[in-house]
């Protein structure tokens, strides 16, 4: 599979290694591991990627990382499995940490990197690995910030992964609107969304979301469903952020049961206008802090007395197989990020009134060379459930 996106990313890392004078790297962050290999890492057992200038070795738990569905590319690439207690050799005692360390040392030795300085993702690399490799801190050079910067710009393949997941979210929103009516719980709405999305996907997936309504959400902006029985006039915020094939989209719609009250319609129209102004402003070179000022400024200028927005205006999205799902650019007042072509970000203005409830509107956008491309198709109106 010559020219695969994963091989291309590994080659870019090799160029960076050459630039800083390193012969190899050890990648430990699960998000970076997936980004560079296409292998979905096991959540419970560590996976590592060891690279030199020609070869790569993925050190993975036995049967614990999916190394069958995605070809690694045309550079020389090996998978080196280690035994663990989940899939242990029943004929002997298995010390999974010793097995892991032994496999890692073998991978490093196989690539001729033993005792040599390595590029590491310092934000994730743990001290014991340095001792295991017999490398002092000055021989462990951070390339994690380089990888984070690379991941902020999504190639065409990644953009399609995210677009597909957003379209799946739209299926969930439609199911939510069809399900909600008086005496339905937030858990039932969440379950209906999950089932509709799973049927569309033809398989299970990792669904995260905030499905909550009523006055309780005014102070926190949303929460996981907990069995609240919805009633006429209630608003439910459905913030859906599933992980499909390693990529996480993040979109939100607000649903009202029955005809909306005047204050509900007023608040949502403010969010729609703020979203439209933000969408029109997105372009390469725009400071993220300026985008926050545009969106938040519209919300604050139009909000009725007692209504407020207390959270960020958006963030980047992308790979989400390890810890963390919010990435640059961060759309907040003092952000140091600048929008660039290929970034995929959310805009998510919200308004909340203490004791009454609140609402939020969120969609995902690809930054294009002269603007942006929205990924969501579900209407950005207050969704009425009758």
Secondary structure as GFF3:
##gff-version 3
##sequence-region A 1 386
A	DSSP	alpha_helix	5	19	.	.	.	ID=ss1
A	DSSP	beta_strand	25	27	.	.	.	ID=ss2
A	DSSP	alpha_helix	30	37	.	.	.	ID=ss3
A	DSSP	beta_strand	48	51	.	.	.	ID=ss4
A	DSSP	beta_strand	55	61	.	.	.	ID=ss5
A	DSSP	beta_strand	76	82	.	.	.	ID=ss6
A	DSSP	three_ten_helix	85	87	.	.	.	ID=ss7
A	DSSP	alpha_helix	96	110	.	.	.	ID=ss8
A	DSSP	beta_strand	118	120	.	.	.	ID=ss9
A	DSSP	alpha_helix	127	132	.	.	.	ID=ss10
A	DSSP	three_ten_helix	137	139	.	.	.	ID=ss11
A	DSSP	beta_strand	140	142	.	.	.	ID=ss12
A	DSSP	alpha_helix	144	152	.	.	.	ID=ss13
A	DSSP	alpha_helix	156	179	.	.	.	ID=ss14
A	DSSP	alpha_helix	186	201	.	.	.	ID=ss15
A	DSSP	beta_strand	209	213	.	.	.	ID=ss16
A	DSSP	three_ten_helix	215	219	.	.	.	ID=ss17
A	DSSP	beta_strand	235	240	.	.	.	ID=ss18
A	DSSP	beta_strand	243	244	.	.	.	ID=ss19
A	DSSP	beta_strand	247	248	.	.	.	ID=ss20
A	DSSP	beta_strand	251	257	.	.	.	ID=ss21
A	DSSP	alpha_helix	262	281	.	.	.	ID=ss22
A	DSSP	alpha_helix	288	302	.	.	.	ID=ss23
A	DSSP	beta_strand	307	308	.	.	.	ID=ss24
A	DSSP	beta_strand	314	316	.	.	.	ID=ss25
A	DSSP	beta_strand	327	331	.	.	.	ID=ss26
A	DSSP	beta_strand	344	347	.	.	.	ID=ss27
A	DSSP	beta_strand	350	353	.	.	.	ID=ss28
A	DSSP	beta_strand	357	360	.	.	.	ID=ss29
A	DSSP	beta_strand	363	367	.	.	.	ID=ss30
A	DSSP	beta_strand	372	374	.	.	.	ID=ss31
A	DSSP	beta_strand	383	385	.	.	.	ID=ss32
###
